[in-house]
């Protein structure tokens, strides 16, 4: 498996809409893009405007096919609501969550 961590800076006034947009975007990608396995969102307890969205992909190749020019159209509304700070990729070594 392959994971992608996106860090976002979300203005307080956009938080509710950002979350709703992220849910719709994640579900659409998961259901229509080969290799997309879903995502989860974390909010910093110390910096509430700092959000991490962590996507799971079957492979790096599947994600790269989706990622294209680093500005997927499907993520456009999220970028309008928040600043994407970083994107970092990881090979999943082991997952012991339940």
N, C-alpha and C positions, 0 to 999 in steps of 0.2 A: 504494500500500500504506500501511498504518497500523500503527504499533508502540505497544505499551503496556509501560512498564517499571514493574514492581512491586518495591519494596524490602522485604525481610523481615529481621527479627532472629530468628534461629533458635537456641535453646539447644543447646549441644553434644550433650546427651543425646537430642535430638529430630532431629538432622541426618539420620540414616539413614532414619527413618520419614518425615520431611518430604520427602526426595528421592523415595522410593518413592510417596508420596501425590501429589506434584507430577507424576510420570510418568503415573500412572493418570488423574489429573484432566485433564492436558493432552491425553492421547490421547483420552479420552472427549469433551472439548469439541471437539477437532479433527474427530472423526468424526461428531459429532451436531449441531453448531451451524453454521448457514450463515454463511460468511465467515471462520470460524476457520481459520488456516493453520499452527498449531503454535507452539512456543515453545522457548526455550533457557534454561539456568540458568548463572549465573556466581557464583563464590564469591570473595570478597575474599581476596587473599593476605596482607594486613596485618591484617584483621579477619575471621577465619574464620567468625564468626557472622553476618556481613553477606552476604546472598544477594540477587542480582537475578534475576528471571525476566522474560524479554523475549518478549512475545507478538506474533505477526504476524497482522494482520487484513486482509481485502480492503478494508475501508473503515471509517471512523469510525462510520458509521451501523450497520454490522453489530456492531461492538463495543458501541455504546450500547444496542442491542437486547438483547445478552447481559448487559451491566453492570447494567441496570435500576436498582435502588435502591442500588447500590454494595456490595452484599453478596450476590453470587450464591451460591445454595445449593450449587452444585457445588464451591465453594472453601471450604466450611465446615470440613472436616477440616484443611486447610492453616492456617486461622486458629486452630484449636485447638492446633496444634503450634508456631506461630510468631506473632510480632507483625508485622502488615503495617504498615510505617512510612510508605510513600507509594505513590502511583500517579500516573504522569506519562505523558502521551500525546504522540506525535510523528507528523507526516506524514513518510513516507519520501521523501526527495528523490532519493536514488540509492543503489543497493546494488551494490558491486563485489566482493563476496565470491564465492568459488567453491565 
